[in-house]
Amino acid sequence: MIEDFFNDIKAPDFVKSEFKKDDWYNLLVRARELLAENIKETNIKSKISDSVKIIGKVFIGENCSLGENIVIEGPVYIGDNVEIGHGAYIRSGSIICSNCSVGFVSQVKNSLMMEGSKIANHCFLSDSIIGASSRVGGHCETSNRRFDQGEIEFQYKDNKFKTGLDKLGMVLGEGSRLGGGVFTYPGTMIGKNTFVSTMACVGGYIEPNKFVKYKSDCEIVDNNFKGELKHTYLFEKV
């Protein structure tokens, strides 16, 4: 199964061992524990702004570029040559490998970003695993919990697997891409080298080497509004 998602696990050694297990997706359950075992104290090897707020134990590798007003809530691992935009929020349990990018005002929660993967601006990546060189366009969100907060199953081909998890975002295969504004249902599994077009909403299992095209059905009619729009203030003036 795993070969449909990743050719190679491009991640630190303490993460790679998890992918030798049948329930490799349960890395997301063990992430905070693994990080706590491997990050004994905060170690920052790159120059960062005073406006970056570090909470808990965090490792940041060399030659990283971090913007202003970023919050990093450990335990968190950030590899070498990582770019993180202004206002991003990196939450506990996150493993951002070398040569990754996180766009401004994006949030990464308890997720693994393998080497060379990127998420653009205003994204929410939660309880997810994204493969090497994968891309997530701006304003994408990974839904990670059912309405009834029940166990999340994931589908692989014709089989459904119980995960034992009540939070699971998506697995995005190596080299795969989500266009801007894509939403994924809890437990979405997208194979390697698969593209999902802008504004699509997807779930379940999508095979490797596919292109998911979104067809918009819009009607354009005449605008019969004859009134005048009033100016309103964002903040009420006293």
C-alpha positions as CSV (number, residue, x, y, z in Angstrom):
1,M,0.0,0.0,0.0
2,I,2.6,2.5,1.0
3,E,4.3,2.4,-2.4
4,D,1.2,4.1,-3.9
5,F,2.0,7.1,-1.9
6,F,5.8,7.4,-1.4
7,N,8.8,6.2,-3.4
8,D,11.1,7.3,-0.6
9,I,10.6,8.5,3.0
10,K,12.5,11.7,2.9
11,A,12.4,12.6,6.6
12,P,14.7,12.4,9.7
13,D,15.8,8.9,10.7
14,F,13.6,8.9,13.8
15,V,10.6,9.3,11.5
16,K,11.6,6.8,8.8
17,S,11.4,3.9,11.2
18,E,7.7,4.6,11.7
19,F,7.0,3.8,8.0
20,K,8.2,0.3,8.4
21,K,5.1,-0.5,10.4
22,D,1.8,-1.6,9.0
23,D,0.0,1.3,10.7
24,W,2.5,3.9,9.5
25,Y,-0.3,6.5,9.4
26,N,-0.3,6.3,13.2
27,L,2.8,8.3,13.2
28,L,0.4,11.1,13.8
29,V,-0.5,9.7,17.2
30,R,3.1,9.1,18.1
31,A,4.5,12.4,16.7
32,R,4.6,14.4,20.0
33,E,6.2,11.4,21.8
34,L,8.8,10.9,19.1
35,L,9.7,14.6,19.1
36,A,10.0,14.7,22.9
37,E,12.4,11.7,22.8
38,N,14.6,13.3,20.1
39,I,14.5,17.0,21.1
40,K,15.8,17.3,24.7
41,E,16.2,21.1,24.6
42,T,15.5,24.0,22.2
43,N,18.2,24.2,19.6
44,I,18.0,27.0,17.0
45,K,20.7,27.0,14.4
46,S,19.3,29.8,12.2
47,K,19.0,33.5,12.9
48,I,15.4,34.4,13.7
49,S,13.6,37.6,14.5
50,D,12.8,38.7,18.1
51,S,9.1,38.7,17.0
52,V,9.2,34.9,16.6
53,K,7.6,33.3,19.7
54,I,9.0,29.9,20.7
55,I,7.0,27.9,23.2
56,G,8.3,24.5,24.5
57,K,11.2,22.5,23.0
58,V,11.9,23.3,19.3
59,F,14.7,22.3,16.9
60,I,15.4,24.6,13.9
61,G,18.1,23.7,11.5
62,E,20.6,25.8,9.5
63,N,19.9,28.4,6.8
64,C,16.2,28.8,7.6
65,S,14.3,31.9,6.7
66,L,11.5,32.8,9.2
67,G,9.3,35.8,8.8
68,E,7.9,38.1,11.5
69,N,5.3,37.2,14.2
70,I,5.5,33.5,13.8
71,V,4.4,31.3,16.7
72,I,6.1,27.8,17.1
73,E,4.6,25.7,19.8
74,G,6.8,22.7,20.6
75,P,7.7,20.0,20.4
76,V,8.4,20.8,16.8
77,Y,11.2,19.8,14.4
78,I,12.2,22.1,11.5
79,G,15.0,21.0,9.2
80,D,17.6,22.9,7.2
81,N,16.8,25.5,4.5
82,V,13.1,25.9,5.5
83,E,11.1,29.0,4.7
84,I,8.2,30.1,6.9
85,G,6.2,33.2,6.1
86,H,5.0,36.0,8.3
87,G,2.3,35.2,10.8
88,A,2.5,31.4,10.5
89,Y,1.5,29.1,13.4
90,I,3.4,25.9,13.8
91,R,1.7,23.8,16.4
92,S,3.0,20.9,18.5
93,G,3.7,17.5,16.9
94,S,4.8,19.1,13.6
95,I,7.8,17.8,11.6
96,I,8.8,20.1,8.8
97,C,11.7,18.6,6.9
98,S,14.5,20.2,5.0
99,N,13.8,22.5,2.0
100,C,10.2,22.9,2.9
101,S,8.1,26.1,2.7
102,V,5.2,27.3,4.8
103,G,3.3,30.3,3.4
104,F,2.3,33.3,5.4
105,V,-0.5,33.0,7.9
106,S,-0.7,29.3,7.4
107,Q,-1.1,26.8,10.2
108,V,0.6,23.4,10.5
109,K,-0.7,21.1,13.3
110,N,0.6,17.7,14.2
111,S,1.7,17.0,10.6
112,L,4.7,15.6,8.7
113,M,5.9,17.6,5.7
114,M,8.6,15.5,3.9
115,E,11.6,17.1,2.2
116,G,10.9,19.7,-0.4
117,S,7.1,19.9,0.2
118,K,5.4,23.3,0.2
119,I,2.1,24.7,1.5
120,A,1.2,28.2,0.3
121,N,-0.5,31.1,2.1
122,H,-3.6,30.8,4.4
123,C,-3.5,27.0,4.6
124,F,-4.6,24.7,7.4
125,L,-2.6,21.5,7.4
126,S,-3.8,19.3,10.3
127,D,-3.0,15.7,11.4
128,S,-1.7,15.0,7.9
129,I,1.3,13.5,6.1
130,I,2.5,15.1,2.8
131,G,5.1,13.5,0.7
132,A,8.4,14.8,-0.7
133,S,8.0,17.6,-3.3
134,S,4.3,17.8,-2.9
135,R,2.5,21.1,-3.1
136,V,-0.6,22.5,-1.4
137,G,-2.0,25.7,-2.9
138,G,-3.2,28.8,-1.1
139,H,-6.3,28.7,1.1
140,C,-6.5,24.9,1.2
141,E,-7.9,23.2,4.3
142,T,-7.7,19.6,5.6
143,S,-10.7,18.7,7.6
144,N,-9.5,16.4,10.4
145,R,-12.5,15.4,12.4
146,R,-16.0,14.0,11.8
147,F,-19.1,15.9,13.0
148,D,-19.9,13.1,15.5
149,Q,-16.2,12.9,16.6
150,G,-16.2,9.2,15.8
151,E,-13.4,7.0,14.5
152,I,-12.1,7.9,11.1
153,E,-11.8,5.2,8.5
154,F,-9.7,5.5,5.4
155,Q,-10.3,3.8,2.1
156,Y,-7.6,2.1,0.0
157,K,-8.8,0.7,-3.3
158,D,-11.9,-1.5,-2.3
159,N,-10.9,-1.8,1.3
160,K,-11.7,0.3,4.4
161,F,-9.4,0.4,7.3
162,K,-10.2,1.4,10.9
163,T,-7.5,3.8,12.2
164,G,-8.5,4.0,15.8
165,L,-8.1,7.8,15.3
166,D,-10.7,10.5,15.9
167,K,-8.5,13.1,14.1
168,L,-6.9,12.4,10.7
169,G,-6.5,14.9,7.9
170,M,-5.0,13.6,4.7
171,V,-2.2,11.6,3.2
172,L,-0.9,13.4,0.1
173,G,1.5,11.4,-2.0
174,E,4.9,12.3,-3.2
175,G,4.9,14.8,-6.0
176,S,1.2,15.4,-5.8
177,R,-0.4,18.8,-5.9
178,L,-3.5,20.5,-4.6
179,G,-4.7,23.6,-6.4
180,G,-5.8,26.7,-4.5
181,G,-8.9,26.5,-2.3
182,V,-9.0,22.7,-2.2
183,F,-10.8,21.1,0.8
184,T,-10.3,17.5,1.9
185,Y,-12.5,15.4,4.0
186,P,-11.2,13.6,7.1
187,G,-9.1,10.5,6.1
188,T,-8.5,11.5,2.5
189,M,-5.8,9.4,0.8
190,I,-4.3,10.8,-2.4
191,G,-1.7,8.7,-4.3
192,K,1.6,10.0,-5.6
193,N,1.9,12.3,-8.7
194,T,-1.8,13.1,-8.6
195,F,-3.1,16.7,-9.2
196,V,-6.3,18.1,-7.8
197,S,-7.7,21.2,-9.5
198,T,-8.5,24.5,-7.8
199,M,-11.6,24.7,-5.6
200,A,-12.3,20.9,-5.6
201,C,-13.6,19.2,-2.5
202,V,-12.3,15.6,-2.3
203,G,-12.3,12.6,0.0
204,G,-11.8,8.9,0.1
205,Y,-9.0,7.2,-1.9
206,I,-7.6,8.7,-5.2
207,E,-5.2,6.6,-7.1
208,P,-1.6,7.6,-8.1
209,N,-1.0,9.5,-11.4
210,K,-4.5,11.0,-11.7
211,F,-5.8,14.5,-12.4
212,V,-8.9,15.4,-10.5
213,K,-10.8,18.1,-12.5
214,Y,-13.4,20.3,-10.9
215,K,-16.3,21.3,-13.1
216,S,-18.1,24.5,-12.0
217,D,-21.7,24.9,-12.9
218,C,-22.4,28.6,-12.7
219,E,-25.2,30.7,-14.3
220,I,-24.5,34.3,-15.4
221,V,-27.6,36.6,-15.4
222,D,-28.2,40.3,-15.7
223,N,-27.6,42.4,-12.6
224,N,-30.9,44.2,-11.8
225,F,-29.7,46.0,-8.7
226,K,-30.5,49.7,-9.1
227,G,-29.8,51.0,-5.6
228,E,-26.7,52.6,-4.1
229,L,-24.3,50.7,-1.9
230,K,-23.7,52.3,1.5
231,H,-20.3,52.7,2.9
232,T,-19.9,50.9,6.2
233,Y,-17.0,50.9,8.6
234,L,-15.2,47.7,9.6
235,F,-15.1,49.0,13.2
236,E,-18.0,50.9,14.8
237,K,-17.1,54.5,15.6
238,V,-18.1,55.7,19.0
